[in-house]
């Protein structure tokens, strides 16, 4: 299980694979224009492939911690619908789920 603030993961990614940010920055002038889809397609097509674990997590051990957790069950959430299925199974409804108009699919 990986837990952290999105800002920390983004910072680690920018430091480890700066080419990703550079490619996306090239698309920024096209956002909101008729060329936006083309620019984003080009940016993603040219972004180098990188393993999150190897390229981003391995270089930043000082920023990582390991904790022992009680026995738990793994579930691949993968989609908003799957998240809602799990929440229904454990009878929990966080405020964001109650306010959302997403439906399980």
C-alpha contacts under 8 A as a table, 3 or more apart, distances in Angstrom:
res1	aa1	res2	aa2	distance
4	X	8	X	6.92
4	X	9	X	7.26
5	X	8	X	5.33
5	X	9	X	6.65
6	X	9	X	5.18
6	X	10	X	6.12
7	X	10	X	5.08
7	X	11	X	6.05
8	X	11	X	5.10
8	X	12	X	6.17
9	X	12	X	5.11
9	X	13	X	6.09
10	X	13	X	5.00
10	X	14	X	6.13
11	X	14	X	5.12
11	X	15	X	6.24
12	X	15	X	5.17
12	X	16	X	6.03
12	X	56	X	6.08
12	X	57	X	7.62
12	X	60	X	7.36
13	X	16	X	5.13
13	X	17	X	5.62
13	X	18	X	7.19
13	X	56	X	5.64
14	X	17	X	5.52
14	X	18	X	4.77
14	X	20	X	7.31
14	X	21	X	6.36
15	X	18	X	5.79
16	X	55	X	6.22
16	X	56	X	5.45
16	X	59	X	7.36
17	X	20	X	6.04
17	X	21	X	7.84
17	X	50	X	7.85
17	X	55	X	7.19
17	X	56	X	7.41
18	X	21	X	5.50
18	X	22	X	6.33
19	X	22	X	4.95
19	X	23	X	6.05
19	X	47	X	6.78
19	X	48	X	7.21
20	X	23	X	5.30
20	X	24	X	6.30
20	X	47	X	5.59
20	X	48	X	7.13
21	X	24	X	5.15
21	X	25	X	5.95
22	X	25	X	5.07
22	X	26	X	6.48
23	X	26	X	5.32
23	X	27	X	7.00
23	X	43	X	5.19
23	X	44	X	7.56
23	X	46	X	7.27
23	X	47	X	6.38
24	X	27	X	5.26
24	X	28	X	6.64
24	X	40	X	7.28
24	X	43	X	5.67
24	X	44	X	7.62
25	X	28	X	5.13
25	X	29	X	7.96
26	X	29	X	6.97
26	X	39	X	7.96
26	X	43	X	7.32
27	X	30	X	5.58
27	X	31	X	6.91
27	X	36	X	7.32
27	X	39	X	5.08
27	X	40	X	5.83
27	X	43	X	6.46
28	X	31	X	5.39
30	X	33	X	5.46
30	X	34	X	7.72
30	X	35	X	5.83
30	X	36	X	4.88
30	X	39	X	6.47
31	X	35	X	7.64
31	X	36	X	4.94
32	X	36	X	6.20
33	X	36	X	5.39
34	X	37	X	7.45
35	X	38	X	5.29
35	X	39	X	6.06
36	X	39	X	5.12
36	X	40	X	6.13
37	X	40	X	5.26
37	X	41	X	6.02
38	X	41	X	5.07
38	X	42	X	6.16
39	X	42	X	5.13
39	X	43	X	6.13
40	X	43	X	4.94
40	X	44	X	6.12
41	X	44	X	5.35
41	X	45	X	5.97
42	X	45	X	5.03
42	X	46	X	6.22
43	X	46	X	5.40
43	X	47	X	6.21
44	X	47	X	5.16
50	X	54	X	7.76
50	X	55	X	6.06
51	X	54	X	5.27
51	X	55	X	5.44
51	X	56	X	7.40
52	X	55	X	5.53
52	X	56	X	5.21
52	X	57	X	6.53
53	X	56	X	5.78
53	X	57	X	4.91
53	X	58	X	6.25
54	X	57	X	6.02
54	X	58	X	5.25
54	X	59	X	7.71
55	X	58	X	6.38
55	X	59	X	6.92
56	X	59	X	6.09
56	X	60	X	7.10
57	X	60	X	5.60
57	X	61	X	7.08
58	X	61	X	6.31
60	X	63	X	5.61
60	X	64	X	6.92
61	X	64	X	5.08
61	X	65	X	7.81
62	X	65	X	7.91
69	X	72	X	7.83
77	X	80	X	7.54
77	X	82	X	5.23
77	X	83	X	5.61
78	X	82	X	6.64
78	X	83	X	7.86
79	X	82	X	5.26
79	X	83	X	6.57
80	X	83	X	5.11
80	X	84	X	6.46
80	X	102	X	7.40
80	X	103	X	7.83
80	X	104	X	6.71
80	X	105	X	7.72
81	X	84	X	5.22
81	X	85	X	6.33
81	X	102	X	7.81
81	X	103	X	6.34
81	X	104	X	3.63
81	X	105	X	4.60
82	X	85	X	4.99
82	X	86	X	6.34
82	X	104	X	6.75
82	X	105	X	7.39
83	X	86	X	5.28
83	X	87	X	6.26
83	X	104	X	7.93
84	X	87	X	5.01
84	X	88	X	6.08
84	X	97	X	7.82
84	X	103	X	7.66
84	X	104	X	5.77
85	X	88	X	5.18
85	X	89	X	6.25
85	X	104	X	6.76
86	X	89	X	5.03
86	X	90	X	6.40
87	X	90	X	5.31
87	X	91	X	5.89
87	X	92	X	5.21
87	X	93	X	6.33
88	X	91	X	4.89
88	X	92	X	6.37
88	X	93	X	7.52
89	X	92	X	7.89
93	X	97	X	5.97
93	X	98	X	6.39
94	X	97	X	5.38
94	X	98	X	6.54
95	X	98	X	5.15
95	X	99	X	6.19
96	X	99	X	5.14
96	X	100	X	6.03
97	X	100	X	5.16
